[in-house]
Amino acid sequence: MKLPMDDLISDLLKEVSPPYLANKDWEPGKPVYYSGPYWDNKELKVTLKSLLGGKWLPAGEEVSRFERKFSKKFNKKHSLMVNSGSSANLIMFNALKKRYGWQDGDEIIVSCVGFPTTIAPIVQSGLKPVFVDIDFTDLNWDVSQIEEKISLRTRGVISSPVLANPYDYDQILDICERNKIKLIADNCDSLGSKWRGKYLTDHAIAASCSFYPAHHICTGEGGMVSSDDEELIRIARTLAWWGRDCYCVGAQNKLADGVCTKRFSKWIEKYDGIIDHKYVYTQMGYNLKPLDFQGAVGCVQIDKFDDIHQRRRTNKKLVQEHFEKIPGVHSVEELSQAETSWFGVPIICDSKDTKNRLTQHLEDNKVQTRNYFAGNLLMHPGYSHLDYYKNYPNSCKVLDLVFFVGCSPTITEPMIDYIGTVTSNFKK
C-alpha cells in the first residue's frame, strides 16, 4: 500500500527522536559546541518533502520563495541564493565590478583581521585589497585609518564586523559619501545586527551572508547576495548560473514553454539562426547554485530569526558575565547606537599565557573555543604577498590575546551554568 506523502514523511521522522534540536540531550561532561544548527522537526519535514515530492533538486521553487522572504525580512529589493557564503562574496564582487565598470587593480579597503573569504574574492575578481588595522578596544577595524588609505582608484570599502559587533557606522557612511565610494557589506557574521535601528545591510549597495551551520540562519551550506539594484542581482545570477542569460526558475517558471516568451527568438546577431535562450551565455560564469531543499529550510529558519537574534543577545550577556569574573579577562560591548546579533563572545586576555592556559582549560573541560578566526590574515602563507603583516600591530596581537566562545541559540541555560562552573575553577 502506497502511503500519502505526509504520512510517509511522518513515518520517516519517527526514526528521529523528536524534537530534533542540537544539544537537546546535553548533560555535564558532554561537549559544549560553540554553535550548530538550530533546527527542529520543521526543517527535517520540509527537507524530506522537497526531496521526495518536489519537482526540483537544484534551485527551484523553494529557493525562489526563500529569496523573496529574505529580501522582505532584510529590506532589500532583490536577493540571490548561492551554494555558500564564500560563493556569495565571489559573485558579489564580480557583479559589482561588471555593473559599475571597475577595472583590474581598482581598490577595495578591508580589515586585515577576519575570515579569508572576505579578502580572497577581492583578489579573485581582479581587484586590489587595501588593508587597515583594528582598534583593540572593540576588535573592529580602526575607522580613523580608512580615509588615509583612499586613493584615486578606491572604489569601495567592505564592512565585515567580526563576531557581528558594529563599529561607528556614522563615520563610515560619512567617509563613503564624501569620497563617492561604495559601502559593501559582508554580513556572514553579522546578519541581523543593526545601527540606529536599521540593519547593517540597509546602508550597503550590496550585501552577502552565509547559511553555514555556525551562522544565524542554517541551510547546511548556502549564501545570499542582496541589493536594491536589480541589474546588479541580474548580473550576479547570470554569473552563478554558468554565465547564461536565461535563469527563469521556480515560481517564475509558469510560462508555456518553461522559460520565457522569447525563448526561441534570435539572440546572437552574428549567427544566422536560432539559439535556445536557455543556452545563450553572456558572461563567463560558474555553477554556484544551491539545492532546492536548502531554500525550503531557509524559509523555516527565517521565520525563527527574531527568536535566534534575541537568544544570541541573551546568551552573550550571560556567558560574558562568567568570563569577566576572571582577573585579566574581559569582553567587548556594543556601541549605544548598535543592536548586535552576536556571532560569539569575544574574550580578550591580558597576556598570551592567560589566553593559552584558559583556552586549554576550557577545551579540557569540553567547552569549545575558537581563535578570533584567522587573526591577521597577512601572516598566513596564502595572503602574505598582499602586504606586510607587521604594518598592522594591533592585528598582530589578536592570535596571542583573543579567542571566542559560543552564544548560539543551541546553547542552553544548563550549558551556560556549566561554563560558569568551568570558568570559576580556572586558576589565574
Contacts in CASP RR format, 6 or more apart in sequence:
PFRMAT RR
TARGET T0000
AUTHOR 0000-0000-0000
METHOD contacts of the structure
MODEL  1
MKLPMDDLISDLLKEVSPPYLANKDWEPGKPVYYSGPYWDNKELKVTLKS
LLGGKWLPAGEEVSRFERKFSKKFNKKHSLMVNSGSSANLIMFNALKKRY
GWQDGDEIIVSCVGFPTTIAPIVQSGLKPVFVDIDFTDLNWDVSQIEEKI
SLRTRGVISSPVLANPYDYDQILDICERNKIKLIADNCDSLGSKWRGKYL
TDHAIAASCSFYPAHHICTGEGGMVSSDDEELIRIARTLAWWGRDCYCVG
AQNKLADGVCTKRFSKWIEKYDGIIDHKYVYTQMGYNLKPLDFQGAVGCV
QIDKFDDIHQRRRTNKKLVQEHFEKIPGVHSVEELSQAETSWFGVPIICD
SKDTKNRLTQHLEDNKVQTRNYFAGNLLMHPGYSHLDYYKNYPNSCKVLD
LVFFVGCSPTITEPMIDYIGTVTSNFKK
3 11 0 8 1.000
5 49 0 8 1.000
5 52 0 8 1.000
5 53 0 8 1.000
8 52 0 8 1.000
9 45 0 8 1.000
9 48 0 8 1.000
9 49 0 8 1.000
9 52 0 8 1.000
12 48 0 8 1.000
13 41 0 8 1.000
13 44 0 8 1.000
13 45 0 8 1.000
13 48 0 8 1.000
16 41 0 8 1.000
16 44 0 8 1.000
18 40 0 8 1.000
18 41 0 8 1.000
19 40 0 8 1.000
19 41 0 8 1.000
20 39 0 8 1.000
20 40 0 8 1.000
20 41 0 8 1.000
20 43 0 8 1.000
20 44 0 8 1.000
21 38 0 8 1.000
21 39 0 8 1.000
21 40 0 8 1.000
21 410 0 8 1.000
22 33 0 8 1.000
22 36 0 8 1.000
22 37 0 8 1.000
22 38 0 8 1.000
22 39 0 8 1.000
22 410 0 8 1.000
23 32 0 8 1.000
23 33 0 8 1.000
23 410 0 8 1.000
23 411 0 8 1.000
23 412 0 8 1.000
23 415 0 8 1.000
26 32 0 8 1.000
26 412 0 8 1.000
26 414 0 8 1.000
26 415 0 8 1.000
27 414 0 8 1.000
28 414 0 8 1.000
28 418 0 8 1.000
29 365 0 8 1.000
29 366 0 8 1.000
30 366 0 8 1.000
31 366 0 8 1.000
31 367 0 8 1.000
31 368 0 8 1.000
32 366 0 8 1.000
32 367 0 8 1.000
32 368 0 8 1.000
32 411 0 8 1.000
32 415 0 8 1.000
32 418 0 8 1.000
32 419 0 8 1.000
33 368 0 8 1.000
33 408 0 8 1.000
33 410 0 8 1.000
34 214 0 8 1.000
34 344 0 8 1.000
34 368 0 8 1.000
34 369 0 8 1.000
34 370 0 8 1.000
34 404 0 8 1.000
34 405 0 8 1.000
34 406 0 8 1.000
34 408 0 8 1.000
35 213 0 8 1.000
35 214 0 8 1.000
35 215 0 8 1.000
35 344 0 8 1.000
35 406 0 8 1.000
35 408 0 8 1.000
35 410 0 8 1.000
36 213 0 8 1.000
36 214 0 8 1.000
36 218 0 8 1.000
36 408 0 8 1.000
36 410 0 8 1.000
37 43 0 8 1.000
37 213 0 8 1.000
37 218 0 8 1.000
37 220 0 8 1.000
37 410 0 8 1.000
38 218 0 8 1.000
38 301 0 8 1.000
38 304 0 8 1.000
38 308 0 8 1.000
38 408 0 8 1.000
38 409 0 8 1.000
38 410 0 8 1.000
39 218 0 8 1.000
39 297 0 8 1.000
42 300 0 8 1.000
43 297 0 8 1.000
43 300 0 8 1.000
43 301 0 8 1.000
46 62 0 8 1.000
46 293 0 8 1.000
46 296 0 8 1.000
46 297 0 8 1.000
46 299 0 8 1.000
46 300 0 8 1.000
47 293 0 8 1.000
47 296 0 8 1.000
47 297 0 8 1.000
49 296 0 8 1.000
50 56 0 8 1.000
50 62 0 8 1.000
50 292 0 8 1.000
50 293 0 8 1.000
50 295 0 8 1.000
50 296 0 8 1.000
51 57 0 8 1.000
51 293 0 8 1.000
54 61 0 8 1.000
54 292 0 8 1.000
55 61 0 8 1.000
56 62 0 8 1.000
56 63 0 8 1.000
56 249 0 8 1.000
56 250 0 8 1.000
56 292 0 8 1.000
57 291 0 8 1.000
57 292 0 8 1.000
58 289 0 8 1.000
58 290 0 8 1.000
58 291 0 8 1.000
58 292 0 8 1.000
59 81 0 8 1.000
59 249 0 8 1.000
59 250 0 8 1.000
59 289 0 8 1.000
59 290 0 8 1.000
59 291 0 8 1.000
59 292 0 8 1.000
60 249 0 8 1.000
60 250 0 8 1.000
60 253 0 8 1.000
60 292 0 8 1.000
61 249 0 8 1.000
61 250 0 8 1.000
61 251 0 8 1.000
61 253 0 8 1.000
61 292 0 8 1.000
62 292 0 8 1.000
62 293 0 8 1.000
62 294 0 8 1.000
62 295 0 8 1.000
62 296 0 8 1.000
62 299 0 8 1.000
63 81 0 8 1.000
63 249 0 8 1.000
63 250 0 8 1.000
63 290 0 8 1.000
63 292 0 8 1.000
63 294 0 8 1.000
63 295 0 8 1.000
64 249 0 8 1.000
64 250 0 8 1.000
64 251 0 8 1.000
64 252 0 8 1.000
65 251 0 8 1.000
65 295 0 8 1.000
65 299 0 8 1.000
66 81 0 8 1.000
66 294 0 8 1.000
66 295 0 8 1.000
66 296 0 8 1.000
66 298 0 8 1.000
66 299 0 8 1.000
66 302 0 8 1.000
67 79 0 8 1.000
67 80 0 8 1.000
67 81 0 8 1.000
67 224 0 8 1.000
68 79 0 8 1.000
69 298 0 8 1.000
69 299 0 8 1.000
69 302 0 8 1.000
70 76 0 8 1.000
70 79 0 8 1.000
70 81 0 8 1.000
70 224 0 8 1.000
70 226 0 8 1.000
70 302 0 8 1.000
71 77 0 8 1.000
71 78 0 8 1.000
71 79 0 8 1.000
71 226 0 8 1.000
73 302 0 8 1.000
73 305 0 8 1.000
74 191 0 8 1.000
74 192 0 8 1.000
74 199 0 8 1.000
74 201 0 8 1.000
74 207 0 8 1.000
74 226 0 8 1.000
75 198 0 8 1.000
75 199 0 8 1.000
75 201 0 8 1.000
75 202 0 8 1.000
76 201 0 8 1.000
76 207 0 8 1.000
76 226 0 8 1.000
76 227 0 8 1.000
76 228 0 8 1.000
77 227 0 8 1.000
77 228 0 8 1.000
77 230 0 8 1.000
78 226 0 8 1.000
78 227 0 8 1.000
78 228 0 8 1.000
78 229 0 8 1.000
78 230 0 8 1.000
78 232 0 8 1.000
78 233 0 8 1.000
79 224 0 8 1.000
79 225 0 8 1.000
79 226 0 8 1.000
79 233 0 8 1.000
80 91 0 8 1.000
80 224 0 8 1.000
80 225 0 8 1.000
80 226 0 8 1.000
80 233 0 8 1.000
80 236 0 8 1.000
80 237 0 8 1.000
80 240 0 8 1.000
81 222 0 8 1.000
81 223 0 8 1.000
81 224 0 8 1.000
81 290 0 8 1.000
81 294 0 8 1.000
81 295 0 8 1.000
82 88 0 8 1.000
82 91 0 8 1.000
82 222 0 8 1.000
82 223 0 8 1.000
82 224 0 8 1.000
82 225 0 8 1.000
82 240 0 8 1.000
82 288 0 8 1.000
82 289 0 8 1.000
82 290 0 8 1.000
83 221 0 8 1.000
83 222 0 8 1.000
83 223 0 8 1.000
83 288 0 8 1.000
83 289 0 8 1.000
83 290 0 8 1.000
84 210 0 8 1.000
84 212 0 8 1.000
84 221 0 8 1.000
84 222 0 8 1.000
84 223 0 8 1.000
84 288 0 8 1.000
85 117 0 8 1.000
85 188 0 8 1.000
85 208 0 8 1.000
85 209 0 8 1.000
85 210 0 8 1.000
85 211 0 8 1.000
85 212 0 8 1.000
85 222 0 8 1.000
85 223 0 8 1.000
85 224 0 8 1.000
86 117 0 8 1.000
86 120 0 8 1.000
86 121 0 8 1.000
86 210 0 8 1.000
87 222 0 8 1.000
87 223 0 8 1.000
87 240 0 8 1.000
87 286 0 8 1.000
87 288 0 8 1.000
88 188 0 8 1.000
88 208 0 8 1.000
88 209 0 8 1.000
88 210 0 8 1.000
88 222 0 8 1.000
88 223 0 8 1.000
88 224 0 8 1.000
88 225 0 8 1.000
89 117 0 8 1.000
89 118 0 8 1.000
89 120 0 8 1.000
89 121 0 8 1.000
89 186 0 8 1.000
89 188 0 8 1.000
89 208 0 8 1.000
90 120 0 8 1.000
90 121 0 8 1.000
90 124 0 8 1.000
90 125 0 8 1.000
90 286 0 8 1.000
90 288 0 8 1.000
91 225 0 8 1.000
91 236 0 8 1.000
91 239 0 8 1.000
91 240 0 8 1.000
91 286 0 8 1.000
91 288 0 8 1.000
92 121 0 8 1.000
92 184 0 8 1.000
92 206 0 8 1.000
92 207 0 8 1.000
92 208 0 8 1.000
92 225 0 8 1.000
92 236 0 8 1.000
93 108 0 8 1.000
93 121 0 8 1.000
93 122 0 8 1.000
93 124 0 8 1.000
93 125 0 8 1.000
93 127 0 8 1.000
94 121 0 8 1.000
94 125 0 8 1.000
94 236 0 8 1.000
94 239 0 8 1.000
95 206 0 8 1.000
95 225 0 8 1.000
95 232 0 8 1.000
95 233 0 8 1.000
95 235 0 8 1.000
95 236 0 8 1.000
95 239 0 8 1.000
96 102 0 8 1.000
96 182 0 8 1.000
96 184 0 8 1.000
96 205 0 8 1.000
96 206 0 8 1.000
96 232 0 8 1.000
97 106 0 8 1.000
97 125 0 8 1.000
97 126 0 8 1.000
97 127 0 8 1.000
98 235 0 8 1.000
98 283 0 8 1.000
99 229 0 8 1.000
99 231 0 8 1.000
99 232 0 8 1.000
99 235 0 8 1.000
100 155 0 8 1.000
100 182 0 8 1.000
102 127 0 8 1.000
102 155 0 8 1.000
104 126 0 8 1.000
104 127 0 8 1.000
105 126 0 8 1.000
105 127 0 8 1.000
105 128 0 8 1.000
105 153 0 8 1.000
106 127 0 8 1.000
106 128 0 8 1.000
106 153 0 8 1.000
106 154 0 8 1.000
106 155 0 8 1.000
107 127 0 8 1.000
107 128 0 8 1.000
107 129 0 8 1.000
107 130 0 8 1.000
107 151 0 8 1.000
107 153 0 8 1.000
107 154 0 8 1.000
107 155 0 8 1.000
107 156 0 8 1.000
108 122 0 8 1.000
108 127 0 8 1.000
108 128 0 8 1.000
108 129 0 8 1.000
108 130 0 8 1.000
108 154 0 8 1.000
108 155 0 8 1.000
108 156 0 8 1.000
108 157 0 8 1.000
108 158 0 8 1.000
108 184 0 8 1.000
109 129 0 8 1.000
109 130 0 8 1.000
109 131 0 8 1.000
109 132 0 8 1.000
109 146 0 8 1.000
109 149 0 8 1.000
109 150 0 8 1.000
109 154 0 8 1.000
109 156 0 8 1.000
109 157 0 8 1.000
109 158 0 8 1.000
110 118 0 8 1.000
110 119 0 8 1.000
110 122 0 8 1.000
110 129 0 8 1.000
110 130 0 8 1.000
110 131 0 8 1.000
110 132 0 8 1.000
110 157 0 8 1.000
110 158 0 8 1.000
110 160 0 8 1.000
111 118 0 8 1.000
111 131 0 8 1.000
111 132 0 8 1.000
111 133 0 8 1.000
111 134 0 8 1.000
111 140 0 8 1.000
111 141 0 8 1.000
111 160 0 8 1.000
111 162 0 8 1.000
111 395 0 8 1.000
112 119 0 8 1.000
112 131 0 8 1.000
112 132 0 8 1.000
112 133 0 8 1.000
112 134 0 8 1.000
112 376 0 8 1.000
112 377 0 8 1.000
112 378 0 8 1.000
112 387 0 8 1.000
112 389 0 8 1.000
112 392 0 8 1.000
112 395 0 8 1.000
113 134 0 8 1.000
113 139 0 8 1.000
113 141 0 8 1.000
113 162 0 8 1.000
113 372 0 8 1.000
113 373 0 8 1.000
113 374 0 8 1.000
113 375 0 8 1.000
113 376 0 8 1.000
113 377 0 8 1.000
113 395 0 8 1.000
113 398 0 8 1.000
114 160 0 8 1.000
114 162 0 8 1.000
114 372 0 8 1.000
114 373 0 8 1.000
114 374 0 8 1.000
114 375 0 8 1.000
114 377 0 8 1.000
115 160 0 8 1.000
115 162 0 8 1.000
115 188 0 8 1.000
115 189 0 8 1.000
115 373 0 8 1.000
115 374 0 8 1.000
116 374 0 8 1.000
116 377 0 8 1.000
116 380 0 8 1.000
116 383 0 8 1.000
117 188 0 8 1.000
118 158 0 8 1.000
118 160 0 8 1.000
118 186 0 8 1.000
118 188 0 8 1.000
119 129 0 8 1.000
119 377 0 8 1.000
119 383 0 8 1.000
119 386 0 8 1.000
122 128 0 8 1.000
122 129 0 8 1.000
122 158 0 8 1.000
123 129 0 8 1.000
123 386 0 8 1.000
127 155 0 8 1.000
128 153 0 8 1.000
129 386 0 8 1.000
130 149 0 8 1.000
130 151 0 8 1.000
130 154 0 8 1.000
131 149 0 8 1.000
131 378 0 8 1.000
131 386 0 8 1.000
131 387 0 8 1.000
131 391 0 8 1.000
131 392 0 8 1.000
132 141 0 8 1.000
132 142 0 8 1.000
132 145 0 8 1.000
132 146 0 8 1.000
132 149 0 8 1.000
132 392 0 8 1.000
133 141 0 8 1.000
133 142 0 8 1.000
133 145 0 8 1.000
133 391 0 8 1.000
133 392 0 8 1.000
133 393 0 8 1.000
133 394 0 8 1.000
133 395 0 8 1.000
134 140 0 8 1.000
134 141 0 8 1.000
134 142 0 8 1.000
134 392 0 8 1.000
134 394 0 8 1.000
134 395 0 8 1.000
134 398 0 8 1.000
135 141 0 8 1.000
135 142 0 8 1.000
135 143 0 8 1.000
135 167 0 8 1.000
135 394 0 8 1.000
136 348 0 8 1.000
136 394 0 8 1.000
136 397 0 8 1.000
137 332 0 8 1.000
138 165 0 8 1.000
138 167 0 8 1.000
138 332 0 8 1.000
138 333 0 8 1.000
138 335 0 8 1.000
139 162 0 8 1.000
139 163 0 8 1.000
139 165 0 8 1.000
139 332 0 8 1.000
139 346 0 8 1.000
139 348 0 8 1.000
139 372 0 8 1.000
139 398 0 8 1.000
139 402 0 8 1.000
140 161 0 8 1.000
140 162 0 8 1.000
140 165 0 8 1.000
140 166 0 8 1.000
140 167 0 8 1.000
141 167 0 8 1.000
142 394 0 8 1.000
143 167 0 8 1.000
143 168 0 8 1.000
143 171 0 8 1.000
143 172 0 8 1.000
143 175 0 8 1.000
146 157 0 8 1.000
146 172 0 8 1.000
146 175 0 8 1.000
147 175 0 8 1.000
147 179 0 8 1.000
150 175 0 8 1.000
150 179 0 8 1.000
150 181 0 8 1.000
154 179 0 8 1.000
154 181 0 8 1.000
155 181 0 8 1.000
155 182 0 8 1.000
156 176 0 8 1.000
156 181 0 8 1.000
156 182 0 8 1.000
156 183 0 8 1.000
156 184 0 8 1.000
157 172 0 8 1.000
157 175 0 8 1.000
157 176 0 8 1.000
157 181 0 8 1.000
157 182 0 8 1.000
157 183 0 8 1.000
157 184 0 8 1.000
158 184 0 8 1.000
158 185 0 8 1.000
158 186 0 8 1.000
159 167 0 8 1.000
159 172 0 8 1.000
159 183 0 8 1.000
159 184 0 8 1.000
159 185 0 8 1.000
159 186 0 8 1.000
159 200 0 8 1.000
159 204 0 8 1.000
160 185 0 8 1.000
160 186 0 8 1.000
160 187 0 8 1.000
160 188 0 8 1.000
160 189 0 8 1.000
160 190 0 8 1.000
161 167 0 8 1.000
161 189 0 8 1.000
161 190 0 8 1.000
161 193 0 8 1.000
161 200 0 8 1.000
162 189 0 8 1.000
162 343 0 8 1.000
162 372 0 8 1.000
162 373 0 8 1.000
163 189 0 8 1.000
163 342 0 8 1.000
163 343 0 8 1.000
163 344 0 8 1.000
163 345 0 8 1.000
163 346 0 8 1.000
163 372 0 8 1.000
163 404 0 8 1.000
164 189 0 8 1.000
164 190 0 8 1.000
164 191 0 8 1.000
164 192 0 8 1.000
164 193 0 8 1.000
164 340 0 8 1.000
164 341 0 8 1.000
164 342 0 8 1.000
164 343 0 8 1.000
164 344 0 8 1.000
165 190 0 8 1.000
165 193 0 8 1.000
165 332 0 8 1.000
165 334 0 8 1.000
165 338 0 8 1.000
165 340 0 8 1.000
165 342 0 8 1.000
165 346 0 8 1.000
166 190 0 8 1.000
166 193 0 8 1.000
166 194 0 8 1.000
166 195 0 8 1.000
166 200 0 8 1.000
166 334 0 8 1.000
166 335 0 8 1.000
166 338 0 8 1.000
166 340 0 8 1.000
167 335 0 8 1.000
168 335 0 8 1.000
168 337 0 8 1.000
169 195 0 8 1.000
169 196 0 8 1.000
169 200 0 8 1.000
169 203 0 8 1.000
169 337 0 8 1.000
170 195 0 8 1.000
170 196 0 8 1.000
170 337 0 8 1.000
172 183 0 8 1.000
173 183 0 8 1.000
173 203 0 8 1.000
175 181 0 8 1.000
176 182 0 8 1.000
176 183 0 8 1.000
182 205 0 8 1.000
182 206 0 8 1.000
183 203 0 8 1.000
183 204 0 8 1.000
183 205 0 8 1.000
184 204 0 8 1.000
184 205 0 8 1.000
184 206 0 8 1.000
184 207 0 8 1.000
185 200 0 8 1.000
185 201 0 8 1.000
185 203 0 8 1.000
185 204 0 8 1.000
185 206 0 8 1.000
185 207 0 8 1.000
185 208 0 8 1.000
186 207 0 8 1.000
186 208 0 8 1.000
187 193 0 8 1.000
187 200 0 8 1.000
187 201 0 8 1.000
187 207 0 8 1.000
187 208 0 8 1.000
187 209 0 8 1.000
188 208 0 8 1.000
188 209 0 8 1.000
188 210 0 8 1.000
188 212 0 8 1.000
188 215 0 8 1.000
189 215 0 8 1.000
189 343 0 8 1.000
190 200 0 8 1.000
190 340 0 8 1.000
190 341 0 8 1.000
190 343 0 8 1.000
191 209 0 8 1.000
191 215 0 8 1.000
191 216 0 8 1.000
191 217 0 8 1.000
191 341 0 8 1.000
192 199 0 8 1.000
192 200 0 8 1.000
192 216 0 8 1.000
192 305 0 8 1.000
192 309 0 8 1.000
192 341 0 8 1.000
193 199 0 8 1.000
193 200 0 8 1.000
193 338 0 8 1.000
193 339 0 8 1.000
193 340 0 8 1.000
193 341 0 8 1.000
194 200 0 8 1.000
194 338 0 8 1.000
194 339 0 8 1.000
194 341 0 8 1.000
195 203 0 8 1.000
195 337 0 8 1.000
195 338 0 8 1.000
196 337 0 8 1.000
197 339 0 8 1.000
200 207 0 8 1.000
201 207 0 8 1.000
201 226 0 8 1.000
205 227 0 8 1.000
205 229 0 8 1.000
205 232 0 8 1.000
206 225 0 8 1.000
206 226 0 8 1.000
206 227 0 8 1.000
206 229 0 8 1.000
206 232 0 8 1.000
207 225 0 8 1.000
207 226 0 8 1.000
207 227 0 8 1.000
208 223 0 8 1.000
208 224 0 8 1.000
208 225 0 8 1.000
208 226 0 8 1.000
209 215 0 8 1.000
209 216 0 8 1.000
209 217 0 8 1.000
209 223 0 8 1.000
209 224 0 8 1.000
209 226 0 8 1.000
210 222 0 8 1.000
210 223 0 8 1.000
211 217 0 8 1.000
211 218 0 8 1.000
211 219 0 8 1.000
211 220 0 8 1.000
211 221 0 8 1.000
211 222 0 8 1.000
211 223 0 8 1.000
211 224 0 8 1.000
211 294 0 8 1.000
211 298 0 8 1.000
211 301 0 8 1.000
212 218 0 8 1.000
212 220 0 8 1.000
212 221 0 8 1.000
212 222 0 8 1.000
213 220 0 8 1.000
214 343 0 8 1.000
214 408 0 8 1.000
215 343 0 8 1.000
216 305 0 8 1.000
216 308 0 8 1.000
216 309 0 8 1.000
216 312 0 8 1.000
216 341 0 8 1.000
216 343 0 8 1.000
217 298 0 8 1.000
217 301 0 8 1.000
217 302 0 8 1.000
217 305 0 8 1.000
217 308 0 8 1.000
218 297 0 8 1.000
218 301 0 8 1.000
219 290 0 8 1.000
219 294 0 8 1.000
219 295 0 8 1.000
219 297 0 8 1.000
219 298 0 8 1.000
219 301 0 8 1.000
220 294 0 8 1.000
220 297 0 8 1.000
221 290 0 8 1.000
221 294 0 8 1.000
222 290 0 8 1.000
222 294 0 8 1.000
223 290 0 8 1.000
225 233 0 8 1.000
225 236 0 8 1.000
226 233 0 8 1.000
227 233 0 8 1.000
235 283 0 8 1.000
237 247 0 8 1.000
238 244 0 8 1.000
238 245 0 8 1.000
238 247 0 8 1.000
238 282 0 8 1.000
238 283 0 8 1.000
238 285 0 8 1.000
239 283 0 8 1.000
239 285 0 8 1.000
239 286 0 8 1.000
239 288 0 8 1.000
240 285 0 8 1.000
240 286 0 8 1.000
240 287 0 8 1.000
240 288 0 8 1.000
240 289 0 8 1.000
241 247 0 8 1.000
241 285 0 8 1.000
241 287 0 8 1.000
241 289 0 8 1.000
242 281 0 8 1.000
242 285 0 8 1.000
242 286 0 8 1.000
242 287 0 8 1.000
243 281 0 8 1.000
243 282 0 8 1.000
243 283 0 8 1.000
243 284 0 8 1.000
243 285 0 8 1.000
243 286 0 8 1.000
244 278 0 8 1.000
244 279 0 8 1.000
244 280 0 8 1.000
244 281 0 8 1.000
244 282 0 8 1.000
245 267 0 8 1.000
245 277 0 8 1.000
245 280 0 8 1.000
245 281 0 8 1.000
245 282 0 8 1.000
245 283 0 8 1.000
246 259 0 8 1.000
246 260 0 8 1.000
246 263 0 8 1.000
246 277 0 8 1.000
246 278 0 8 1.000
246 279 0 8 1.000
246 280 0 8 1.000
248 255 0 8 1.000
248 258 0 8 1.000
248 259 0 8 1.000
248 260 0 8 1.000
253 259 0 8 1.000
255 261 0 8 1.000
257 263 0 8 1.000
257 264 0 8 1.000
259 277 0 8 1.000
259 278 0 8 1.000
260 277 0 8 1.000
262 277 0 8 1.000
263 276 0 8 1.000
263 277 0 8 1.000
263 278 0 8 1.000
264 274 0 8 1.000
264 276 0 8 1.000
264 277 0 8 1.000
265 274 0 8 1.000
265 277 0 8 1.000
266 273 0 8 1.000
266 274 0 8 1.000
267 274 0 8 1.000
267 275 0 8 1.000
267 277 0 8 1.000
267 280 0 8 1.000
268 275 0 8 1.000
268 280 0 8 1.000
301 308 0 8 1.000
307 409 0 8 1.000
308 409 0 8 1.000
309 341 0 8 1.000
311 408 0 8 1.000
311 409 0 8 1.000
312 341 0 8 1.000
312 342 0 8 1.000
312 343 0 8 1.000
312 344 0 8 1.000
312 407 0 8 1.000
312 408 0 8 1.000
312 409 0 8 1.000
313 339 0 8 1.000
313 340 0 8 1.000
313 341 0 8 1.000
313 342 0 8 1.000
315 342 0 8 1.000
315 345 0 8 1.000
315 406 0 8 1.000
315 407 0 8 1.000
315 408 0 8 1.000
315 409 0 8 1.000
315 411 0 8 1.000
315 416 0 8 1.000
316 340 0 8 1.000
316 342 0 8 1.000
316 344 0 8 1.000
316 345 0 8 1.000
316 407 0 8 1.000
318 416 0 8 1.000
319 345 0 8 1.000
319 405 0 8 1.000
319 406 0 8 1.000
319 407 0 8 1.000
319 411 0 8 1.000
319 416 0 8 1.000
319 419 0 8 1.000
320 331 0 8 1.000
320 345 0 8 1.000
322 416 0 8 1.000
322 419 0 8 1.000
322 420 0 8 1.000
322 423 0 8 1.000
322 424 0 8 1.000
323 329 0 8 1.000
323 330 0 8 1.000
323 331 0 8 1.000
323 345 0 8 1.000
323 347 0 8 1.000
323 405 0 8 1.000
323 423 0 8 1.000
324 330 0 8 1.000
324 331 0 8 1.000
325 423 0 8 1.000
325 424 0 8 1.000
326 358 0 8 1.000
326 423 0 8 1.000
326 426 0 8 1.000
326 428 0 8 1.000
327 428 0 8 1.000
328 349 0 8 1.000
328 350 0 8 1.000
328 354 0 8 1.000
328 428 0 8 1.000
329 347 0 8 1.000
329 348 0 8 1.000
329 349 0 8 1.000
329 350 0 8 1.000
329 354 0 8 1.000
329 358 0 8 1.000
330 347 0 8 1.000
330 348 0 8 1.000
331 345 0 8 1.000
331 346 0 8 1.000
331 347 0 8 1.000
331 348 0 8 1.000
332 346 0 8 1.000
332 348 0 8 1.000
334 340 0 8 1.000
342 407 0 8 1.000
343 407 0 8 1.000
344 404 0 8 1.000
344 405 0 8 1.000
344 406 0 8 1.000
344 407 0 8 1.000
344 408 0 8 1.000
345 404 0 8 1.000
345 405 0 8 1.000
345 406 0 8 1.000
345 407 0 8 1.000
346 372 0 8 1.000
346 402 0 8 1.000
346 403 0 8 1.000
346 404 0 8 1.000
347 358 0 8 1.000
347 402 0 8 1.000
347 403 0 8 1.000
347 404 0 8 1.000
347 405 0 8 1.000
348 401 0 8 1.000
348 402 0 8 1.000
349 355 0 8 1.000
349 358 0 8 1.000
349 401 0 8 1.000
349 402 0 8 1.000
349 403 0 8 1.000
350 401 0 8 1.000
351 401 0 8 1.000
352 400 0 8 1.000
352 401 0 8 1.000
354 428 0 8 1.000
355 400 0 8 1.000
355 401 0 8 1.000
355 402 0 8 1.000
355 403 0 8 1.000
357 426 0 8 1.000
358 403 0 8 1.000
358 426 0 8 1.000
359 369 0 8 1.000
359 403 0 8 1.000
361 422 0 8 1.000
361 425 0 8 1.000
361 426 0 8 1.000
362 368 0 8 1.000
362 369 0 8 1.000
362 405 0 8 1.000
362 422 0 8 1.000
362 423 0 8 1.000
363 369 0 8 1.000
365 422 0 8 1.000
365 425 0 8 1.000
367 405 0 8 1.000
367 418 0 8 1.000
367 419 0 8 1.000
367 422 0 8 1.000
368 405 0 8 1.000
368 406 0 8 1.000
369 403 0 8 1.000
369 404 0 8 1.000
369 405 0 8 1.000
370 403 0 8 1.000
370 404 0 8 1.000
370 405 0 8 1.000
371 399 0 8 1.000
371 402 0 8 1.000
371 403 0 8 1.000
371 404 0 8 1.000
372 398 0 8 1.000
372 399 0 8 1.000
372 402 0 8 1.000
372 403 0 8 1.000
372 404 0 8 1.000
374 380 0 8 1.000
375 395 0 8 1.000
375 398 0 8 1.000
375 399 0 8 1.000
376 389 0 8 1.000
376 392 0 8 1.000
376 395 0 8 1.000
376 396 0 8 1.000
376 398 0 8 1.000
376 399 0 8 1.000
377 383 0 8 1.000
378 384 0 8 1.000
378 386 0 8 1.000
378 387 0 8 1.000
378 388 0 8 1.000
378 389 0 8 1.000
378 392 0 8 1.000
378 395 0 8 1.000
379 389 0 8 1.000
379 396 0 8 1.000
379 399 0 8 1.000
389 395 0 8 1.000
389 396 0 8 1.000
390 396 0 8 1.000
405 419 0 8 1.000
END
